[in-house]
Structures are given as structure tokens and as C-alpha cells.
Amino acid sequence: KEAMKLTTPSKQTKPKSPRKSVTPSPKKPSIRLLSSDLAAIAPENEWVDLKVPAKELRPSATLTNGQCFNWLVVDVEQPAESDDSANSTPQKEQQQSAWGTHDAQEWVGPLQNRVISIRETRTSTEYRVLYGPTAEVKEDLQSYFRLETPLAPLYEEWSKADVRLAKIANAIPGVRILRQDPLECMFSFIC
């Protein structure tokens, strides 16, 4: 019998093709919500204070940290100072959130079968129903933000276990894990 000669196949390298330039996709039109426009929606529904201290809930830290994508920032605008206020152009008011990281203080988004506006104040969080039933909104928001669990003991426990987390906890108070409906969560990430 003839001995079979085993050879390792030589490594073939494909010639490198020049990088293809990627044409950026056209920008999606952005939605800009103004607080003055939202004030005209359901004006009979007043702002209601959740009566939760800032150290226990900061929407600016909770709604913008990547766990949900269905809350839209509401811009605050004021007319420019001029002698002729009828012809003035609105300018965005420069603000800081209660904890100073960015200027968003109000968001609009869904909560079950409602559209809610959430506003962060220096000392608390307020809400207003823009569309849908107004019954049991406070209870639903307390559940959504998991307000039944106090953050202070958790922050204290985590800070003792990790020095880095202690620094983060001091810098970003009121961050909460949302209790989202699973279907809402899925669509929030897909869309």
C-alpha cells in the first residue's frame, strides 16, 4: 500500500479589500415637546406631588440611565426679552436638574393605559395625567418606581461593601430600578 502523505493545507489569505465607506443613514426627525404645549393638554389635571424625597427618587437619574426608552424629554421655553413680545422668538431656558447632571426636568411617557408627565423638582417629584384615567395614578407610579423599597438602607449596605459604589451613591441619589410591564420593556428596547 502506498503511504498517504498528510499535509497541512497552507494558510490562504484573502486579499484585503479596501474599507467600504459607510454612508450615514438620514437623521430621523426628532420630536420636540414643549412644556407650554403640554400645559394645554388636559388643563383640568393639576400637578400632584408624589411626596417622595429627592434622595429616594430622581427621575433625571432613573428615566435616563438606559433601562427604559419610552420617556421623552420635555423642553422648557420662554420668550426672548424684547420690547415687542408679540414678535419675540422663543429661546430655550437654561436649567439644571435637581441633582445638576443635565437640564431635563420633565418627561412624558406611558404608564399602563395613560400618558403621564413627570416633573422633577428640587425636593420631590410631581406627576400630571395628560391622557387616560386619573384614578390610582399615584399608586401605579409608586409601584412603577418601586417606592415601597427605601433606598437609604440599600445605598448604605452597598456603600459599605464597595468603596467605588459609595462614591457613585453620593453622586447620583435616587436611582431606581423600574418595575416595567414585560411587554412594555421588550417594545421599549426593540423600538
Secondary structure, DSSP 8 states (H G I E B T S, - for coil): --------------------------------EEHHHHTTSSTTS--EE----TTT--HHHHTTSSS----EEEE-EEE---S-GGG--EEE-----TTSS-S--EEEEEETTEEEEEEE-SS-EEEEEEES--TTHHHHHHHHTTTTS-HHHHHHHHHHH-HHHHHHHHHSTT-------HHHHHHHHH-
